[in-house]
Amino acid sequence: MFYIAAIIGSIVFLPSIALNIALAVGAPLGAYAMNGRHRVVPQEVRRAFVLPIIMQFVALFTILSAGHVLPELIPFGITRIVAFFFAVYLTFYTATVFFSLSAKERHVMGPLAFASTVCFWIVAVGTV
């Protein structure tokens, strides 16, 4: 079950990674992020997307590693802690998405964020 949750969680997490990469390179998808404040994210703000993109790839690796889809490259105790960290982080992120002023962000990214959060919690609890 944890294996399946890890796969599903990683699949529904991919659009979020793709969105952040697209926003960082200047795609006009701003309605799906940051409360829809900018249609195209300003050049000076795009650099701020680098850290979240890196964090999302670490989260993706973590869920797949904790769910035993990928081999464990770091000690499992650390993977467990990081899995719980991302589960908690995504819980707060999901809440902010559902309270977004942008309808596109709420209706498109909200369900994806919720599904990935549930999968992260299932996998994190499965590491105990």
N, C-alpha and C positions, 0 to 999 in steps of 0.2 A: 504494500500500500504506500509506503514512504517513497519507494522507487517511482511509482506512478505519479505521486504528488510532486516529486522533484521534476519529472519530465513535463508535466502539465504546467507547473509553476514557471519553469524556464521558458516554455513556449509563450505563455501569456505575458511574460516579462520582456520578451524581445521587442514588441512594439514600442515600449517605453525607451529602450536603448536606442532604437532606430529613430524615434522622434527627437531625442536629445542630440544625436549626431546630426540629423537633418537641420535642427535649429542652430547648431553650432556652425554649420557651413552656410547658413543664410537662407534656408528654405522658408517659404511663406506659410508656415504652419503654426504661427504664434497663437492662434485661437485655441490650440490644444494644450497650451502650457502657460504658466505664469498669469493666471486669471484672464488670459486673452488680451493682455495689455498691449502687445505689439503684434502686428501682422507678420512683420519680419523683425527678428530680434536685432537691435542695433549692434554695430560692429564692436563697440567697446564692451558690450555685455556678453558677447559670444565666447570670450575666453573663460567666462565663469562656468561654462558648460563642461569644461575639461574634467574637473574634479568629479562632478556627478556621473559622467560617463565612465570614468575609471572605477568609481564606487559601484556602479551598476554591473560592470564586468566582474568585479570581485564578488558581488552578491550572486551573480549567475553561477560563477565557479563554486561558491559556497553551497548553494542549494543542490547543485549537481554532485558535489563531493559528499555532502552530508546525507544525501539520498542514495549514495553508493552507485551513482550512475557513472561518475568519473573516479579514477583511482585517487586515493588519499595522498596528496603531496605534502600536506602539513599534518602535524599530529591531530588526532580526532578530537581531543579535548579543546584545542583552539578552534577547530571547525565548529564544534558545538556552541561555543561562546559567540562566535561570529554569526552563526545561524540565528541565534536568539537576538543578537543585536539587530540584524536586518529585519527580523520579524517585528520587533518593536518599532524600528524606524519606519517600516512600511505601514504599520498601523497608523502612525501619526500622519504620514504622507497621504494615505488613503482618505483620512478625515479631511485634510486640507483640500484634496481634489473634489470631494463631494460638496464642499462649501465654496467652491470656486464661483466667481462671477461669470465665467464663460460657460455657456450651455454646452458647447462642443467638448470642453474639457471634462465637465461633469458627466455627460452622457457617453462619451467614447472612452476616455482615460479612466473614469471612475470604476466601471465594471472590471476593466483590466487590472487596475490597481487592487481592487477588492479580491479578485480571484488569485492574483499572485501573493497577496498578503495571507490569505487562507492557506495556500500551499506552503508558504514559508513557515507558518505556524505549525502545520502538520509535520513537516520535515524536522523543524527544530525540536518539537516535542518528541518526535521519534528518535532523536539522538540521546535521549535521557535513558 
